[in-house]
Every structure is written in C-alpha cells, then in structure tokens.
Amino acid sequence: MVRKVISAQEADEIAAAIAAAIDTVPPERQVLFLVRLTLTLAQLVGDKASIIEAIRLARRQE
C-alpha cells in the first residue's frame, strides 16, 4: 500500500516534471538519468524497506 503524502494534483505535476526532464536527456542516456533520479530519491527517503516496497509497487503498475 502506498502511503499518500502528496495529492493527486501534486503527483501529476511531479510526473510532468520528470517527463520534461527526461526529454532534455539524449535517448541513450535516459535510463541512466532515471537510475540517478531513483537513487537520489532513495537517499532522500533513507529507509530500505520503503524503497523496496516502492520498487515492488512500481513493478505491479506495469
């Protein structure tokens, strides 16, 4: 279960910001950008269990 700490509107705005950032990166470096973004966010979260749960939830949404 995802603990909601941002609104749906904020989630949409964040998704748009990430999509815009991805568009500024050359296609061959987009995966690397996403890995770096993910690791940066993981550092900010700072809780391994929450990060593993986020990975699990993201995989379910494919």
MOGIJO-V923524 format. One record per pair of residues at least 4 apart in sequence whose ideal C-beta (glycine too) atoms are under 7 Angstrom apart, sorted by the first residue. I is the first residue (numbers start at 0). J is the second residue. Records with the same first field share a line. If there is no record, write none. Layout:
I=J, J
//
This chain:
1=56
5=9, 10
6=10
7=11
8=12
9=13
10=14
11=15
12=16
13=17
14=18
15=19
16=20
17=21
18=22
21=29, 32
24=28, 29, 32
28=32
29=33
30=34
31=35
32=36
33=37
34=38
35=39
36=40
37=41
38=42
39=43
40=44
41=50
44=49, 50
46=50
47=51
48=52
49=53
50=54
51=55
52=56
53=57
54=58
55=59
56=60
//
